[in-house]
Amino acid sequence: SYLAQDREIAWPMPVRDVVAMGLDNQPGVTIRPSSEDADRMADILWQCGLEHLTDRPANALSGGERSRVLLARALLS
């Protein structure tokens, strides 16, 4: 995975949806995580300290929080 230094997130997507994008490398495909993927994603969100932010729009977070969201997405992939 690639984690850019620029931490801009342009879309008002919930944090959980941005992180879930790490599950799929094909653009335009709807992401439906398996129960195993969902468990792994929950663990990564917890490890990155994001479990309480899952419903917040990712583009409304602080710079550090956005960095953790993008790190979680990279770890999930």
C-alpha positions, 0 to 999 in steps of 0.5 A, a space after each residue: 500500500 501507498 500512504 501519501 504525505 498529503 492527507 487530503 480527503 475530498 469526499 464527505 464519506 464516513 471514516 468506516 467507508 474510507 477505511 473499507 476502501 482498503 479491501 478492494 483494489 478495483 475502482 467502481 466496485 461496491 465494497 461488502 466486507 465479509 465477517 472476517 474482513 469486518 472483524 479485521 477492520 474493527 481491530 485496525 480501527 481500534 489499533 489506530 484509535 478511530 473506533 469512536 470516529 467511524 460515523 464521522 465524515 473523514 473530510 471533517 477530521 483534523 490532519 492527524 485523524 485523517 492520517 490515521 484513517 489513511 493509515 488504517 486503510 493502508 493496513 487493511 489492504 
